Amino acid sequence: MKVALITGAARGIGAATAKEFANAGYALSILDRDGDELKKTATQLEESGAEVLSHVADLSSLEQVEDAVKQTAERFGRIDTLINNAATRELETIREITPANWQLAVDVNLTAPAFLAKWSAPHMKKHGGVIINITSVEAHIPKGVCAVYAATKAGLLGLTWEMANALAGDGIRVIALSPGAIETDFGADYSGGKEDQPANTSLSKDMRDYSESVIPMQRWGTVEEIAQTARWLASGEASYITATEITVDGGLRHTWMTRDIKNRIRPGQF
């Protein structure tokens, strides 16, 4: 039985990815700081017949990260796929960043994936393995409103290339998977990223409408579409893919013109 270690697995992309890998016959080691939601996800996976090991862990603590990898190896004897999915995002411009929020994002979005890979790789070496870093199109097309998120996701891309080259000799493939606008609470939250700020529903609707007008496929993606891509990248069907970025964004990264403007240029064609 193959084993997948997935961070940020309580909800959203992480939970969907855990379900996808369970359906493919993997045993699962899932991490999240939200213990209640993680328990719900674990229960659903176990009810579907999956073997699951859960870790309530704060990824800003390398001690907790290392312990989760050790427990996974002890329980299953191997790790085949690592999905570095967990992330934090503060909606702060470069004018608004604080040292504390900057450091937290670096710890969770960049440092934790690096050390999860370091500690997981020895358990992949004998049989090969796959590390998938969930990055973001915002590494390429930032909005100017979340400085540290864009910076850490760009850093994770660079780390992906470095890891892929360092670990290829051990039969380990490393790939960046970059979602665009995806149907998650995380992706739709334009409350300002602060607990004391109410959700700005009108801004969220404006952002949703605008993004759909720009995306060539005219819709947001689903968590299942990201999960299915991750599962395929981890399979033997993708055995010659490493040191690259797979973008799942409906064409968002390579467009800038809204449908409204395009229809004004060529009426009725879009």
N, C-alpha and C positions, 0 to 999 in steps of 0.2 A: 504494500500500500504506500502510495506517495503521500508526502506531507507538505502542506502549505502553511506558512506563517504569515498572517495578515494583520497589519496595524490599522487602527481606526475602524474596527470591524463592527461596531455597535449599530451603525446605521448607514444610510447612503451608499456610496460606492463600495465601501468596505464590506458592508453586510451583503450586498448583492454579489460581490466577488466571492465571499465565503460560500454563499449558496451555489454559485456556479461551479466552484471547485468541488464542493460536496457532491453535486450531481455528476461530476466527472470521476468520482470515486476516491477523492483525496481525504485523508484525515486532516483535521484543522487545528491549528493553534492560533487563537484570535486574541488581540489586545485592544483595549480601549480604557480611557480613564473614567468613562461613565459606566459604573458597575451595574446599575439597574437595566439599562438598555442592552448592555453586553449579555447579561443573563437571559434576557428575552430572545436575543439572536441565537445564543447557544442552545436554548431549549428548542427553538424552531429547527435548528440544524440537526439536533439529536433526534427529534421526532421524525425527521426525514431519513434517519438511519446513519447519519454521519458520526464519526468518532471525533469528539471535540475536547480541547483543552483551552480553558479561558484564563486570561490574565488581566486583572484590573491594574493598569500600570500607567504612570505618568511618564511620557516619553522625554520630558525634560530632565528626568533622573536616569543617568546612565547605569546606575546600580540596578534599578528596576528593569531596564532594558536587557542588561546582561543576564539577569535572573530569569527572565522570560525565555531567552534563547536556551539557557541551560536546562530549564524545565522541559522545554520542547524536545531537546535532544535526548534527555533522560527518558521521557515518556515514549517517544516513537523511535529513537535510535537513528534518526536521519532528518534532514530538511531538504526538500526538493525545490521548493519555490518560496521566495520571500517577496511579499508585496508591501513596499513602503508607501502606504496610502495616507496615514494620519498626517494632518496638517493643522496649523492655526493661522488665522488671517485677521489682522486688525485693519480696519479702514482708516488709515492714517497717511496723510501725505508726508513728503519729506520735511515740511514745515512743522508737522505735528508729532513726529515720532518721539518716543521716550526710550531711554536706555533699557528699562525693564521690558517693555513690549518687544523691542528689537531683539534683546537677548533670548526671550522666550521663543520667538519665532525661529531664530537661528537654531536654538536647541532642539526644537520639535521637528522643524521642516528640513534641517540639513545635518545637524550633528547626529541625531538619532538614526536616520537612514545609513549614515556612514558606519556607525558602530554596529548596527544590526547586520549590515553586510559583513563587516570584519568578523563578528562572532558567529555568523551563520555559515560562512564560506567553508570552514574546516569540516562541517557536517555535510557539505555538498561534494567535497573534493573526490571522494572515492567513486561516486556514480554520476558526477556532473549535476548541474542545477541551473536555476534561472532566478535572477533578481530583476524585479520590475519596479522601477521608481515612478510613482504617479507624480508627474510634474504639472504643467499647465501652459496653455497658450499665452497666458499673461507674462510668461518669461520672454515672449517675443513682442507682444502687443499690449503692454501695460496701460492702464487707464489713468495713471497719475494720482490715484487715490489710495493705493495700498503699497507703499514703498517697500516694506520689509518682505511682504508676500512675494512680490515680483522678484526682488533680489534673491530670496532664498530658493525660489523655483528655478531661476536662472542658474544659481549655484548648484542645484541638484542635477541640472542637465550636464554641467561640466564634470561633476562627480561621476555621473553615469559613464561618460567616455573614459575617464581615468580608471574606474572600477573594471570596465569591460576589458581594457587592455591588460590590466594587472592580473585578472582572474581567468583569462581565456585559456592559459596553459593548464588550468585545473578543470577544464571542461565546463566552466560556468559562463553562461551568457548573461549580459546585463543590458537592459533596454529601458528607455524612457517612454512612458505612455502619457501623452498630454491631452487631457480632456479640454473641450471648449465649454460652452454654456450647457450645464447638465441639470436635470430636474432633481435638485437636492435642497434641503433647508440652507445648507452652507452657501450654495451658489446663488440662491435667491435673496439672501439677507443683505439688504442695504439699509439696516437700522443705524449704521455708523459703527457697528462692532462694539458698542459699549452697553453694558448691562443697564445703565441708568438712562439710556436713550430709547424711547419707544420706537417700535418698528415704523419706518417711514413707508407706509403702504403705497402712497401715491408715487414716491420715487421708485420703489420696487416695480410698480406697474410700468412706469415710464421706461425704466431700464429693460424690462422684459419686452415691451413693444419695440423699442429701438433695436435691441439685439436681434429679434426675429426679423426685422426689416433688413438687417445687414447679412445675416446668415443665408448663404445660397439655398440651403435646404429648407429654409423658412420655419425652422422649429428648433427647440432645445433638444438635446440628446437625453437618453434615459440611462439610469445607473446600470441597467442590464446590458446596454450596448458597450459600456466600458468594461463590465465584468466579462462579457463574452470575448472581447478583444484580449483581455489579460489571460484568460484561459487558453485561447489559441496560441498566444505568444509563449506560454509555458509548455506547450505540447511539442511533440516531435515534428509536427507539420511546419513549425517555425525554426527548425534546428540550425539553419544557417543565418539566423538573424541575431546580431549583437551590435553593441556600440552604435545604436541609432535611436532616433525618436519616431515613434508612431503617434500621429496626431489624429484624434477622433473628435472632430469639431464641426461637422457639416459644411466645411469649407470656409469657416470664419476667419482663420488665420490669413488666408490669401485673398481677402476681399476688403474693400473699404467703402464701397458705394451702396447706399440703401436701395431697396426695391423701388421706392417712390421716385428717386432720381433716375434710375435706369428706365423706368416706365415713361418718364418724361422725355428721355432720349429716344427710346424705341417703344412707343405706346402699344400696350397690350401684349408685349412679348415676355413680361416677367410677372 
